[in-house]
C-alpha cells in the first residue's frame, strides 16, 4: 500500500526506485525532526530503522501474497493473517527495545506514532493529488 502512495507522491519522470528513495529520504527527515534526533543519535538510529523496515516489509509482503492465495476449497486461512500480525508486533517490540538503547524509552515508543503520522500524511497527499 505504501508503495502505491510512493508512486503517486513523487514526480512521474522518476523510476520506481528513485521515487521510493525520495519517499524514504522524506521519511528520514520527518522522523528526525519529530523525534528531535541529534546527528549522533540519527547515525546510530537509522541503521536499526532500516533493519526494522526491511523486516516489517518482508512480513507484509508474505502476508499480502498469502491473502491472494486461498487454501483448498477457496477458503481463506485467517489464522495465517493473525500469525503475520503477531510477527509484526514481535518485530516492533524487539526494535522498540533496540531503539530505546539509542534514543531512550520515551522516543522509542513515540517512533511508532511518528511513523504512522508520516504514512497518514502520504495518504492525504495522494488523496489531494487524486482530487485534482
C-alpha positions in Angstrom: 0.0 0.0 0.0 2.8 2.4 0.9 4.5 1.6 -2.4 1.4 2.8 -4.3 1.4 6.0 -2.3 5.1 6.4 -3.0 4.4 6.1 -6.7 1.9 8.9 -6.7 3.7 11.1 -4.2 6.8 11.9 -6.3 7.2 13.3 -9.8 6.2 11.0 -12.6 9.5 11.2 -14.5 11.4 9.2 -11.9 11.9 5.4 -11.8 10.1 3.4 -9.2 13.4 3.0 -7.2 14.1 6.8 -7.4 10.6 7.5 -6.1 10.9 5.0 -3.3 14.3 6.5 -2.3 12.8 10.0 -2.4 10.0 9.0 -0.1 12.5 7.3 2.3 14.6 10.5 2.4 11.4 12.4 3.3 10.6 9.9 6.0 14.0 10.0 7.5 13.8 13.8 7.7 10.3 13.7 9.2 11.3 11.1 11.8 14.5 13.0 12.7 12.5 16.2 13.2 9.6 14.7 15.1 11.9 12.7 17.4 14.4 15.5 17.7 17.3 13.3 16.9 20.8 14.7 17.3 23.2 13.9 14.5 24.9 11.3 16.7 21.5 9.7 17.5 20.5 9.7 13.9 23.7 8.0 12.9 23.0 5.1 15.3 19.2 5.1 14.9 18.8 4.8 11.2 20.8 1.6 10.5 18.5 0.0 13.1 15.5 1.6 11.5 16.5 0.2 8.1 16.7 -3.3 9.6 13.3 -2.8 11.2 11.8 -1.5 8.0 13.2 -4.4 5.9 11.8 -7.0 8.4 8.4 -5.4 8.5 8.3 -5.1 4.7 9.1 -8.8 4.4 6.3 -9.8 6.7 3.8 -7.5 5.0 4.9 -9.0 1.6 4.4 -12.5 2.8 1.0 -11.5 4.3 -0.2 -10.0 1.1 0.9 -12.9 -1.0 -0.8 -15.3 1.4 -4.0 -13.3 1.2 -4.1 -13.7 -2.6 -3.6 -17.5 -2.4 -6.7 -19.2 -0.9 -6.2 -22.6 0.7 -8.1 -25.7 -0.6 -11.8 -25.1 -1.3 -11.4 -21.3 -1.8 -11.4 -20.7 1.9 -9.0 -18.1 3.3 -6.8 -19.2 6.1 -7.4 -16.3 8.6 -5.0 -17.9 11.1 -2.2 -17.0 8.8 -3.2 -13.4 8.8 -3.2 -13.4 12.6 0.2 -15.1 12.5 1.6 -12.3 10.3 0.1 -9.7 12.5 1.8 -11.3 15.5 5.1 -11.4 13.7 4.8 -7.6 13.0 4.0 -7.0 16.7 7.0 -9.1 17.8 9.3 -7.2 15.4 8.0 -3.9 16.8 8.6 -5.0 20.4 12.1 -6.1 19.5 13.0 -2.9 17.8 11.4 -0.7 20.4 13.9 -2.1 22.8 16.8 -1.6 20.3 15.6 1.9 19.5 15.4 2.7 23.3 19.1 1.8 23.7 19.9 4.6 21.2 17.2 7.3 21.8 15.6 6.4 25.2 12.4 4.6 26.0 10.0 7.6 25.5 11.1 8.5 22.0 11.4 4.8 21.1 7.8 4.3 21.9 6.9 7.6 20.2 8.6 6.4 17.0 5.6 4.2 16.0 3.2 7.1 16.2 5.6 9.3 14.2 5.9 6.6 11.6 2.1 6.3 11.4 1.7 10.1 11.1 4.1 10.1 8.1 2.0 7.4 6.4 -1.2 9.4 7.0 0.5 12.5 5.5 1.3 10.4 2.4 -2.3 9.2 2.2 -3.6 12.8 2.5 -1.1 13.9 -0.3 -2.2 11.1 -2.5 -5.9 11.9 -1.9 -5.3 15.6 -2.6 -3.5 14.8 -5.9 -6.2 12.4 -6.9 -8.9 15.1 -6.4 -7.1 17.5 -8.7 
